[in-house]
């Protein structure tokens, strides 16, 4: 079985004088990251690998989870290719994950995350909000085989406030 955890970056600043990749989290993004990572930790086992976009807002959100879940450095990878808004590119990256990894957490961006969750999950999600987390399980042995999974959890900040 493979488990995919998709996490959208936290609420970010729309500072117009910054390139998109450099936009930082707002204070709410930090607070929501702590809230969701702690809620995840209470009920689920740690991912074996964490992949994150190199965009500041995604990387900062991922680092909040890294600290909360105590993810070792060698299980935390910043991948510039995850700075994508295309679900096909995102799916291609996920399908390239090593077969020895059974639980993968990916931090990225909309629309790619919502479209991918709807493409491969069993539950329609109108929009994954900032710091939203979706867990999808697949009854497969290889990441290349992921198609139709079972959405087992959606965890959004509004669920916990």
N, C-alpha and C positions, 0 to 999 in steps of 0.2 A: 504494500500500500504506500502511496505517496500523499503527503499533506502539503498543500500550498497555502501560505498565509500572505495575503496581499495587504499592504498598508499604504494609504495615501499620506503624503507629507502633511505636517501641521499647518495651521493658519499662518499665512505669510504676509509680509508687508508688500504693498503695491507702490513702493518708492519708485517714482518714475525715472530717477537719474541713475538707476542701477540696471545692468543687464539682467535678463530674466534668471539666468543661472545663479546670480549672486544675491537674489532676494532672500533676506533672513526671515526667521520666524517672528511673529508677533508674540507678545507675552502669553496670549491665549493658546498659541501653538505649543509653547513649552508646557503650559499647565495641562493641556489636553494630552500631550505625549506622555506625561507622568501618569495621568489618570488611566489611560488606555493600557499602557505597558504594565501597570500594577494589576489591573483587572485581568489582563491576559495571563500574567504570572500566577494568579490565584487558581486558575482552572486548567491550564495547558502546560505541556512540557516545552522546554526550550527548543527552538529550531536548531538543526545541526549546522545550518549555514544561513548567513544573512547577506543579502545583496542589496545595495542601495545606489541610487542615482548620485552623481557627483554634485548636483544642484545643492546649494547651501541649505535650502529649506528641507529637502529630503534627507540629506546627510545628517543634519542636526536632529531631525526626528528619529532617524535610525540610531543615532548615538544615545538618545534618551533611552530607547529600548535596550541598547547594548549595556548601558549602565544598570538599568533595573533588572534585566535578565542575567547580568554578569556573563555576557558573551565574550569569549576570548578573542584576542586580536586576529588569530589565524582563522577564525570562523566568520570574519566580518570583512566583506569585500566591497570597495567602492568601484563601481563600473560606469564610466561615462556613457556607455551605450544605453543605460537605463534612463537617461534623460531623453525619454521618448513619449510621445502622446499617441502613438500608434499601437493598437493591441496586437497586431501581427508581429511587429518587431519585438514586443515584450514577450509574447508567447514563444518566439524563436529563441530568445535568450534563456527562458525557463526550460525549454526542451533540451537545451545544451548542458543542463546541470548534470553532474556526475551521478551515476546510478547508485553509488554508495550512500548518497544523501536521501533520506526518506522524508525529512521535514525541512522545508525551505521557506524562509521569510523574505519577501521582496518589498522594498520601499520605492515608490515611484509617484507617477503623476496621472491625473485625469487628462484626457478621456480614456487613455489606455487601460487604466485599472478597472473602471466601471464596465467598459466594453468587454474586456477580457473576462471579468467575473460573470457577466451575463452570457458570454459565449461558452464558457466551460463549466459554469456552476449550474445548480438546479433551481436556484431562487432568483427571480427577477429583482434587480436593484436599480431604482431610478437614478441614483447618484451616490457614489461613495463620497461622503463628506470629508473635509480635512480631518486628518488623524483617524479616519475610519479604517476598520480592520475587518477582513473577510477571510474565513477559513474554508477551504474546499478540499475534500478528500477524494482520492482516485483509487479505484481497485485495479491498479496496474503495477508492474514491476519496474518500468522504465519511464523516465520523464518524457521521452519521445512519444509515448503512448497516450499522454493525457488528452482527453477529448471531453467526455461528459462525466463530470464529477458531482459529488454531493456537497452542496453548500451546508456546512454544519453550524456555522456561527457568523453573525454579523455583529460587530461591536463598534458602536458609534458613540462619540462623546455625549450626545443628547440622551442616550440610554442610561447614563450614569450620573446625570446632573439633576 
